[in-house]
């Protein structure tokens, strides 16, 4: 197989993922402006972000079926079309209800690409060489979050909240062009994951115990991770007396560092045989660093913390998508496994902020940090029981 072709497909797919992540993350940086423009309260504004998690849960398994029936190229074009359509509907509306509907349409696109992206990489790259492209894929959300937080103030000040919508629309349009030009399926004899097999039995694919257990691990990690990221700026504002803007700036640096860390970890993963053990170490590391972050006594440690956090934050997501393709015994079930794991991911994203926020409100930051560490340790134990299948042997 031509490695250049494989990387062209992978990079175009990752760019599509970034575009859809920009669409997903365009609300948070201009939340105050949106609340004023549409005369909505914080709870209503929060749903403009949370809707994506709900749609992601609903779309997870259907997305794998769409992938099986239409193939990754048509499915990916459909995902980007949803981003473009939703952005256009949203940018021209003056109704909060219509804006919410537009977010649902965009959420369908994000739900599709979450399954399509890693499936395409699994098709083009053999098990031993998936570490790097899967790790770069795992960092697409971090890169998009960083871009939106750093560009948010400039775009909103210059163009209002619509500036965020137009920016995401423009990037999605460019991504669609590259996707159409670059993405295609490998020849059947060269494919490492038969996700285009329309005869795949959904019932059989859903029986994968390892995929469901990996979904549980993912939910626990996402619950802790998104709980931490959602509240750490508030923690530092209260603890260090920082302004909200200063605290948010350091959170933005997490995402930039995470992208760099993901590339480094991805290169390492290509040399790692026991990726399950690597994932367990990464989960423990994240639990420990979250404790440090919320209990940090001195803001002078912030630079060192951000560097270490970037690697801890990227560790498990990098190994997750590589492991997901190995959590099923037969390669034609990879798409269904990805859908199953996406359910866990979106549940964690949905539940993390309110659960950790509730714990902090009731018991304080130290207990909140302990809760995040605790769920990561539970995830570590659960990951120990995930069976990983290899291309050259029945199971490991």
VEXPAFI-333501 format. One record per residue: residue number from 1; x, y, z of N, C-alpha, C in turn. Coordinates in steps of 0.05 Angstrom, whole numbers. Each point is the difference from the previous one (the first is absolute). Example, Ala and Ser with C-alpha at 12.3 -4.5 7.8 and 13.67 -1.06 7.14 Angstrom:
BEGIN
   n  neast nnorth    nup caeast canorth   caup  ceast cnorth    cup
   1    264   -114    156    -18      24      0     18     24      0
   2     -7     21    -14     16      24      1    -15     22     14
END
This chain:
BEGIN
   n  neast nnorth    nup caeast canorth   caup  ceast cnorth    cup
   1     17    -24      0    -17      24      0     18     25      0
   2     -8     20    -15     15      25     -2     -4     16     26
   3     23      4     14     -2      15     26     -8     28     -5
   4      8     12    -22     -7      28     -6    -30      3     -3
   5    -12    -19    -14    -30       1     -3    -13     -3     27
   6     10    -19     16    -12      -4     26      1     25     17
   7     23     14      0      2      25     16    -16     23    -12
   8     -3      0    -26    -17      21    -13    -29     -4     10
   9    -10    -25      0    -27      -5     10     -2      7     30
  10     20     -8     15     -1       5     29     -1     30      6
  11     17     15    -13      1      29      6    -25     14     -9
  12    -11     -7    -23    -25      12     -9    -23     -7     19
  13      1    -25     10    -21      -8     20      3     15     26
  14     25      3      9      5      14     25     -8     30     -3
  15      5     11    -23     -8      28     -5    -31      2      1
  16    -14    -20    -11    -29       0      2     -9     -1     29
  17     14    -16     16     -6      -2     29      4     26     14
  18     22     14     -7      6      26     12    -22     20     -7
  19     -9      0    -26    -21      19     -9    -25     -5     16
  20     -8    -25      4    -25      -6     14      4      6     30
  21     24     -3     11      5       7     28     -1     30      4
  22      9     16    -21     -4      29      2    -29      7      1
  23    -16    -13    -16    -29       4      1    -11     -6     28
  24      9    -22     11    -10      -8     26      8     19     22
  25     25     11     -1     11      16     22     -3     30     -4
  26    -17      9    -19     -2      28     -5    -18     15     20
  27    -15    -15     16    -19      13     19     14     11     25
  28     17    -16     13     11       7     26     15     27      0
  29     17      6    -20     15      25      1    -18     25     -3
  30    -24     -3    -10    -17      24     -4    -27     -4     15
  31      1    -15     22    -24      -7     15    -15     25     10
  32     15     19     12    -13      24     10    -13     16    -22
  33     13      3    -22    -11      14    -23    -26    -13    -10
  34      0    -27     -2    -23     -15     -8    -24      4     19
  35      6      0     26    -21       3     20    -13     27     -3
  36     16     21     -6    -11      27     -3    -16      2    -27
  37     11    -12    -21    -12       2    -26    -27    -14     -2
  38     -3    -23     14    -24     -15     -1    -17      2     25
  39      9     15     19    -15       4     25     -6    -27     14
  40     21    -16      4     -3     -26     12     17     -1     25
  41     -7    -18     19     15      -2     25     23    -21     -3
  42     15     -4     21     23     -17     -1     -7    -29     -6
  43    -22     -9     12     -9     -28     -5     -7     -4    -29
  44    -15     18    -12     -7      -2    -28     25      2    -18
  45     18     18      7     25       2    -16     16    -25      2
  46      1    -13     24     15     -24      3     -9    -23    -18
  47    -26      0     -5    -11     -21    -18     11      3    -29
  48      8     23     -8     11       4    -26     26    -16     -3
  49     14     -5     22     23     -18      0     -7    -28      6
  50    -17     -5     20     -7     -27      9    -15    -16    -21
  51    -14     14    -18    -15     -14    -21     18    -18    -16
  52     25      8     -3     19     -16    -16      4    -27     13
  53      3     -1     26      4     -25     14    -25    -18     -3
  54    -23     11      3    -25     -16     -3     -2    -11    -29
  55      5     17    -20     -2      -9    -27     22    -21     -5
  56     24      4     12     21     -20     -4     -8    -27     11
  57    -14     -1     23     -9     -25     11    -20    -13    -19
  58    -19     15     -9    -21     -11    -18     12     -9    -26
  59     20     15    -11     11      -5    -26     21    -22     -1
  60     10     -8     23     24     -18      1     -3    -25    -17
  61    -21    -16      6     -4     -25    -14    -11      5    -28
  62    -20     18     -4     -8       6    -28     23      9    -18
  63     19     15     12     24       9    -16     15    -23    -11
  64      3    -22     16     15     -23     -9    -15    -14    -22
  65    -27      0      1    -16     -12    -21      2     17    -26
  66     -1     26      3      3      18    -23     27     -5    -14
  67     21     -4     17     26      -5    -10      1    -27    -15
  68    -13    -20     11     -1     -26    -14    -15      1    -26
  69    -21     15     -1    -17       1    -24     10     18    -22
  70      9     24      8      8      20    -20     30      2     -5
  71     16    -11     19     29       2     -2     10     26     12
  72     26      2      6     10      24     14      0     25    -17
  73      2     -1    -26      1      25    -15    -27     14     -1
  74    -21    -15     -7    -27      13     -1     -9      8     28
  75      7    -17     20     -8       6     28     14     26      9
  76     26      2     -6     15      24      8    -10     25    -13
  77     -7     -2    -26    -11      23    -14    -27      8     13
  78    -15    -20      8    -25       6     14      4     14     27
  79     21     -8     14      6      12     26      8     30     -4
  80     16      5    -19      8      28     -6    -23     17    -10
  81    -18    -13    -16    -24      14    -10    -17      8     24
  82     -2    -17     20    -16       7     24     12     25     14
  83     27      0      1     13      23     13     -6     26    -16
  84      2     -1    -26     -5      23    -16    -29      9      2
  85    -19    -19     -2    -28       7      1     -8     11     28
  86     10    -13     21     -6      10     27     11     28      5
  87     24      5    -10     13      26      4    -16     22    -14
  88     -9     -6    -25    -15      20    -15    -27      6     13
  89    -13    -21      9    -26       4     13      4     17     26
  90     21     -7     15      4      14     25      8     29     -3
  91     17      6    -20     11      27     -2    -21     20     -8
  92    -22     -9    -13    -20      18    -10    -25      1     17
  93      0    -15     22    -24      -1     16      1     21     23
  94    -24      8      9     -2      17     24    -16    -14     21
  95     -5    -26     -4    -15     -16     19     18    -20     14
  96     -2     -1     27     16     -19     15     -8    -29     -6
  97    -26     -4     -6    -10     -27     -6     12    -10    -27
  98      0     18    -20     12      -7    -25     30     -5      2
  99     13     17     17     29      -4      4      5    -27     12
 100    -17     -9     19      3     -26     12     -4    -22    -21
 101    -19      3    -18     -4     -20    -21     25     -1    -18
 102     11     23     -6     24       0    -17     23    -14     14
 103      1      1     27     21     -14     14     -4    -30      0
 104    -25     -8     -1     -6     -29     -3     10    -10    -27
 105     -5     15    -21      9      -7    -27     30     -2     -1
 106     14     20     12     29      -1      2      9    -25     16
 107    -15     -6     21      7     -22     17     -1    -27    -14
 108    -19     -2    -20     -1     -24    -16     27     -4    -15
 109     10     22    -11     25      -1    -15     23     -8     18
 110      1     11     24     21      -7     19     -2    -29      8
 111    -25    -10      5     -4     -28      6     10    -18    -21
 112     -4      7    -25      9     -16    -23     30     -1     -2
 113     13     24      2     29       1     -4     15    -14     23
 114    -12     -1     24     13     -13     22      4    -30     -5
 115    -18    -12    -16      3     -28     -7     16     -3    -26
 116     -6     17    -19     13      -2    -27     30      4      2
 117      9     20     15     28       7      1     18    -23      8
 118     -3    -11     24     17     -23      8     -4    -25    -17
 119    -24     -3    -12     -5     -23    -17     17      2    -26
 120      1     24    -11     16       4    -24     30     -6      5
 121      9     10     23     28      -5      8      5    -30      3
 122    -19    -14     13      3     -28      4      0    -15    -27
 123    -15     10    -20      0     -13    -26     27      3    -14
 124     13     23      2     24       7    -15     26     -8     14
 125      0     -3     26     24      -6     15     -2    -26     14
 126     21    -17     -2      0     -25     15      3      5     30
 127     -5    -19     16      0       3     29     25     12     10
 128     23     -9    -10     26       9     11      6     29     -7
 129    -13     11    -20      6      28     -9    -23     19      6
 130    -20     -8     16    -23      18      5      6     20     23
 131     20     -5     16      5      16     23      1     30     -6
 132     17      8    -19      3      28     -6    -25     13    -12
 133    -11    -11    -22    -24      13    -11    -24      0     19
 134     -3    -21     16    -22      -1     19      4     21     22
 135     25      4      8      6      20     21     -5     28    -10
 136      8      5    -25     -6      27    -11    -31      3     -2
 137    -14    -21     -8    -29       2      0    -11      6     28
 138     12    -14     20    -10       4     27      4     28     10
 139     18     16    -13      5      27      9    -16     21    -15
 140    -18     -8    -19    -14      19    -16    -18     18     17
 141    -13    -11     20    -17      16     17     16     21     16
 142     24     -9     10     16      19     15      9     24    -17
 143      8     -7    -24      9      22    -18    -22     19     -7
 144    -24    -10     -4    -23      17     -6     -8     17     23
 145      0    -12     24     -6      16     24     19     23      4
 146     26     -6     -4     20      21      4     -4     22    -21
 147     -5     -7    -25     -5      20    -21    -23     18      7
 148    -22    -12      8    -24      15      5      3     18     25
 149     14     -9     20      3      17     24     19     23     -6
 150     20     -4    -16     19      21     -6    -11     20    -21
 151    -17    -10    -18    -11      17    -21    -27     12      9
 152    -12    -11     20    -27       7      8     -3     30      6
 153     18     11     15     -2      29      8      2     18    -25
 154     19     -6    -17      4      16    -24    -24     -1    -19
 155     -9    -25     -5    -23      -3    -19    -25     12     11
 156     -5     -4     26    -25      10     12      0     30      2
 157     23     11      7      2      30      2     -3     13    -28
 158     10    -13    -20      0      12    -27    -27     -5    -15
 159    -11    -24      4    -24      -8    -16    -24    -10     16
 160      2      2     27    -22     -11     16      2    -30      1
 161    -19    -13     13      0     -29      2      0    -13    -28
 162    -11     14    -20      0     -11    -27     28     -5    -11
 163     19     15     10     28      -3     -9     10    -29      5
 164     -8    -11     22      8     -28      7    -13    -19    -20
 165    -26      5     -6    -15     -17    -19     13      1    -28
 166      6     24     -9     11       3    -27     28    -13     -2
 167     16      3     21     26     -12      0     -2    -31     -2
 168    -17    -12     16     -4     -29     -1    -11     -9    -27
 169    -18     16    -11    -11      -6    -26     22      0    -21
 170     17     20      0     21       2    -20     20    -23      1
 171      7     -7     25     19     -23      3    -13    -26     -9
 172    -26     -4      6    -14     -24     -8     -2     -2    -30
 173     -4     23    -14     -1       0    -29     26     -8    -12
 174     22     10     11     27      -7    -10      5    -30      5
 175     -8     -9     24      3     -28      7    -16    -18    -19
 176    -24      8     -8    -16     -15    -19     15     -4    -26
 177     12     22    -10     15      -2    -25     23    -20      2
 178     15      2     21     23     -19      4    -10    -28      3
 179    -23     -4     14    -11     -26      5     -8    -13    -27
 180    -14     15    -16     -8     -10    -27     24     -7    -17
 181     20     16      1     24      -4    -17     18    -23      9
 182      2     -3     27     21     -18     11    -10    -27     11
 183    -25     -1      9     -8     -23     15    -13    -21    -19
 184      9    -24      3    -12     -23    -13      7    -25     16
 185    -13    -21     -6      5     -25     14     23    -15    -14
 186     15    -15     16     21     -17    -13    -13    -23    -15
 187     16    -13    -17    -10     -24    -14     -7    -21     21
 188    -21    -16     -5     -8     -20     20     22    -17     11
 189     19     -8    -18     22     -17      8     20     15     17
 190      0     27      0     18      16     15    -12     11     26
 191    -26     -3      4    -14      11     23      6    -16     25
 192      5     15     22      5     -13     25    -24      0     19
 193    -22     11    -10    -25      -1     16    -24      1    -20
 194    -15    -21     -1    -21      -2    -20    -26     15      8
 195      2     26      4    -22      15     11    -21      6    -22
 196      6     -6    -25    -20       5    -21    -17    -24     -7
 197      3    -21     16    -15     -25     -4    -29      5      8
 198    -17      2    -20    -29       5      5    -14    -24     12
 199     13    -22      0    -12     -24     11      6     -5     29
 200     13     20     13      8      -3     28    -25     -2     18
 201      0    -19     18    -22      -3     18      3     18     24
 202    -19     19      3      1      19     23     -2    -16     26
 203    -18    -20      0     -4     -15     25     25    -14      9
 204     15    -11    -20     25     -14      7     21     20      9
 205      2     23    -13     19      20      7     -5     12     28
 206    -25      2      8     -7      11     26      6    -19     23
 207      7    -25     -7      6     -20     21     28      2     10
 208     16     18    -11     28       1      8      3     11     29
 209      7    -18     18      3       7     29     22     21      3
 210     22     -4    -15     23      17      3     -7     29     -9
 211    -15      2    -21     -7      27    -10    -17     15     21
 212    -19    -14     12    -17      13     20     16      7     25
 213     19    -18      8     16       6     23     19     24     -6
 214     10      1    -24     16      23     -8    -16     26      0
 215    -26     -3     -7    -18      23      1     -4     10     28
 216     -1    -19     19     -3       8     28     26     14     10
 217     23    -10     -8     25      13      6      1     28    -11
 218     -9      3    -25     -1      26    -13    -19     19     14
 219    -23    -10      9    -19      17     14     12     11     26
 220     13    -18     15     12       8     25     22     21     -4
 221     17     -5    -19     21      20     -6    -11     26     -9
 222    -20      0    -18    -11      24    -10    -15     16     22
 223    -13    -15     18    -13      13     22     20     15     17
 224     22    -12      6     21      13     16     13     23    -15
 225      7     -6    -25     15      20    -16    -16     25     -6
 226    -25     -4     -9    -16      24     -6    -10     14     25
 227     -3    -15     22     -6      13     25     23     17      9
 228     25     -9     -4     24      16      7      2     25    -17
 229     -1     -4    -27      4      22    -18    -22     21      3
 230    -24     -9      6    -23      19      2      3     18     25
 231     12    -11     21      0      15     25     27     10      9
 232     22     -8    -13     27       8     10      4     30     -1
 233    -10     13    -21      3      29     -1    -14     14     23
 234    -24    -10      7    -14      11     24     16     -5     25
 235     12    -24      2     16      -7     23     23     19      3
 236     14      5    -21     23      18      1     -8     29      5
 237    -23      8    -10    -10      27      5     -5      4     30
 238    -12    -20     13     -5       2     28     25     -4     17
 239     17    -18     -8     24      -7     16     22     20     -2
 240      6      9    -25     22      18     -5     -8     29     -3
 241    -26      6      0     -9      27     -4      5     11    -28
 242      1    -19    -19      4       8    -28    -26     10    -12
 243      2     16    -21    -24       7    -16     -9    -24    -16
 244    -25      0     -9    -10     -22    -16     16     -3    -26
 245      7     23    -12     15      -1    -25     27    -12      4
 246     14      6     22     26     -11      4     -1    -30      5
 247    -20     -9     15     -3     -28      5     -7    -15    -26
 248    -18     11    -16     -7     -13    -25     24     -1    -20
 249     18     19      2     23       0    -18     17    -25      6
 250      4     -6     25     16     -23      7    -14    -26     -7
 251    -26     -1      1    -15     -23     -9      3     -4    -30
 252      1     23    -14      5      -2    -29     27    -12     -7
 253     20      6     17     26     -12     -4      0    -30      3
 254    -19    -11     16     -2     -29      2     -3    -12    -27
 255    -19     12    -16     -7     -12    -26     23      1    -19
 256     15     22      0     23       3    -18     21    -21      8
 257      6     -2     25     19     -20     10     -9    -28     -6
 258    -26     -5      2    -11     -26     -5      4    -10    -29
 259     -2     18    -19      5      -6    -28     29     -9     -4
 260     18     15     11     29      -6     -2      5    -27     13
 261    -11     -4     24      4     -24     15    -11    -24    -15
 262    -23      3    -14    -12     -22    -14     18    -10    -23
 263     13     18    -14     18      -8    -21     24    -16     11
 264     11      9     22     22     -14     13     -9    -27     10
 265    -23     -1     13    -10     -26     11     -7    -18    -23
 266    -11     11    -22     -7     -17    -23     23    -14    -12
 267     22     15     -3     25     -12    -11      9    -23     18
 268     -3      4     26      8     -21     20    -18    -24     -2
 269    -26      5     -4    -19     -22     -1      5    -20    -23
 270     11     10    -22      7     -19    -22     20    -21      9
 271     14      5     22     20     -19      9    -10    -15     25
 272    -24      5      9    -11     -12     24    -18    -23     -8
 273      6    -24     10    -17     -23     -6    -23     -2     20
 274      5      4     26    -21      -2     20    -12     27      4
 275    -19      7    -17    -12      26      2    -20      2     23
 276    -11    -22      8    -18       0     23     15      9     25
 277     24    -11      5     16       9     23      8     29     -2
 278      6      9    -24      6      29     -4    -24     17      8
 279    -24     -9     -8    -24      15      7     -5      1     30
 280      6    -22     13     -3      -1     29     18     20     14
 281     25      1     -9     19      19     11     -9     29     -5
 282    -11      5    -24     -9      26     -7    -24      9     17
 283    -18    -19      7    -23       7     17      9      7     28
 284     18    -16     11     10       6     27     14     28      0
 285     16      5    -21     14      26     -2    -20     23      0
 286    -22     -3    -16    -20      21     -1    -13      5     28
 287     -6    -22     13    -12       3     27     18     15     19
 288     25     -6     -1     19      14     18      3     29     -7
 289      3      6    -26      5      28     -8    -25     17      5
 290    -24    -12     -1    -24      15      7     -1      8     29
 291     10    -18     17      3       7     29     19     24      3
 292     22     -1    -13     20      22      2    -13     26    -10
 293    -14     -1    -22    -12      24    -12    -19     14     18
 294    -17    -15     14    -20      13     17     10      5     28
 295     22    -12      8     11       5     26     26     16     -1
 296      8     10    -23     25      14     -4      1     25     19
 297     20      1     17      1      22     20     11     26    -11
 298     16     -2    -22     15      24     -9     -3      3    -30
 299    -10     23    -10     -3       4    -29     27      1    -14
 300     22      2     15     26      -1    -13      6    -27    -13
 301    -15    -20      7      4     -27    -11    -16     -4    -25
 302    -15     20     -9    -19      -3    -22     13     -9    -26
 303     24     11     -7     13      -7    -25      7    -30     -1
 304     13     -9     22      7     -28      2    -25    -18     -1
 305    -21      9     13    -25     -15      1    -12     -3    -28
 306     -1     22    -15    -11      -1    -27     15    -20    -18
 307     26      0      2     16     -18    -17     -6    -29      7
 308      0     -7     26     -5     -27      9    -29     -8     -6
 309    -19     19      5    -28      -6     -5     -5     -7    -30
 310     14     14    -18     -4      -5    -28      5    -29     -7
 311     21    -12     11      6     -28     -6    -20    -18     14
 312     -7      6     25    -20     -16     14    -27      0    -14
 313     -7     24    -10    -26       3    -13     -1    -14    -26
 314     22     -1    -15      0     -12    -26      4    -30      1
 315     11    -10     22      8     -28      2    -22    -20     -7
 316    -22      0     16    -21     -20     -5    -15      4    -26
 317     -8     25     -8    -13       3    -26     18    -10    -23
 318     26      2      1     17     -10    -21     -2    -30     -3
 319      0    -14     23     -1     -29     -2    -28    -10     -4
 320    -20     16      8    -28      -9     -2     -8     -9    -27
 321      4     18    -20    -11      -7    -27     15    -22    -13
 322     26     -3      7     15     -23    -10    -10    -26     12
 323     -6      1     26    -11     -23     14    -28     -7     -9
 324    -16     20     -7    -28      -5     -8     -1    -19    -24
 325     17      5    -19      1     -16    -25      9    -29      7
 326     12     -4     23      9     -26      8    -18    -13     22
 327    -22     13      6    -18     -11     21    -21    -19    -11
 328      1     -5    -26    -18     -20    -13     16    -21    -14
 329    -11    -24      0     15     -23    -11      1      0    -30
 330    -21     12    -12     -1       0    -30      2     29    -10
 331     16      6    -20      4      27     -9    -25     14    -11
 332    -19    -15    -10    -24      12    -10    -18     13     22
 333      7     -7     25    -15      12     23     13     25     11
 334     21     10    -13     14      24     10    -19     24      2
 335    -16      4    -21    -18      23      0    -19      0     23
 336    -11    -24      6    -19      -3     22     14      5     26
 337     25    -10      3     15       5     24      5     29      5
 338      6     15    -21      4      29      2    -26     14      9
 339    -22     -9    -10    -26      11      9     -5     -5     29
 340      7    -24      9     -4      -8     28     17     18     18
 341     25      4     -7     18      16     16     -8     30      0
 342    -11      9    -23    -10      28     -1    -23      4     19
 343    -16    -20      5    -21       3     20     12      6     27
 344     20    -15      8     13       5     26     13     27      1
 345     13      8    -22     13      26     -1    -20     23      5
 346    -22     -1    -15    -20      21      2    -14      0     27
 347     -5    -23     11    -12      -1     27     19     14     20
 348     26     -5     -2     18      12     18      1     30     -3
 349      0     10    -25      0      29     -6    -25     12     12
 350    -23    -14     -2    -25      11      9     -2      1     31
 351     10    -21     13     -3      -3     29     23     13     16
 352     23      2    -12     23      10     15     -3     27     13
 353     -6     21    -16     -2      27     12    -21      2     23
 354    -25    -10     -4    -19       3     22      7    -17     24
 355     11    -24     -3      6     -17     22     23     11     17
 356     22      7    -14     23      11     14     -7     27     12
 357    -15     16    -15     -9      26     11    -17     -3     25
 358    -17    -20      1    -16      -6     23     16     -8     24
 359     20    -17     -5     18      -9     21     16     23     12
 360     10     17    -18     16      24     10    -18     18     16
 361    -24      5    -10    -19      18     14     -6    -10     28
 362     -3    -27      2     -7     -11     26     23     -4     19
 363     24     -7    -11     22      -8     18     26     15     -5
 364      2     16    -21     24      15     -4     18    -11    -22
 365     21     16     -7     17      -8    -23     16    -25      5
 366     10     -4     25     16     -24      5    -16    -26     -4
 367    -25      0      9    -16     -24     -4     -7     -3    -30
 368     -4     22    -14     -5      -1    -29     24    -13    -14
 369     24      9      8     24     -12    -12      2    -29      6
 370     -7     -8     25      1     -28      7    -20    -17    -16
 371    -23     12     -6    -20     -14    -16     10     -5    -28
 372     13     20    -12     11      -3    -27     21    -22      0
 373     18      1     20     21     -20      2    -13    -28      4
 374    -21     -1     16    -13     -25      6    -12    -13    -25
 375    -14     15    -17    -11     -12    -24     21     -9    -20
 376     23     14      0     22      -8    -17     12    -27     10
 377      1     -3     26     10     -26     11    -20    -22     -6
 378    -26      5      2    -20     -20     -7      3     -7    -30
 379      5     20    -17      4      -6    -28     24    -17     -5
 380     21      4     16     25     -16     -2     -6    -29      6
 381    -15     -5     21     -8     -28      7    -16    -13    -22
 382    -20     15    -10    -17     -11    -21     16     -6    -26
 383     19     17     -6     16      -4    -24     16    -26      1
 384      8     -7     24     15     -25      4    -15    -24    -12
 385    -26      1      0    -16     -23     -9    -10      2    -29
 386      9     21    -14     -6       2    -29     18    -18    -16
 387    -12    -18    -15     15     -19    -17      7     14    -26
 388     26     -1     -7     10      13    -25      7    -22    -20
 389    -10      3    -24      6     -20    -21     21     11    -19
 390     18    -17     -8     22       8    -18     -4    -14    -28
 391     10     13    -20     -3     -11    -27     14    -27     -3
 392     22     -5     15     16     -24     -4     -5    -21     21
 393    -20      4     18     -6     -20     19    -28      3      9
 394    -14    -20     12    -28       1      6     -6     21     21
 395     15      2     22     -7      18     21     24      5     18
 396     -1     22     16     21       7     19    -12     13     24
END
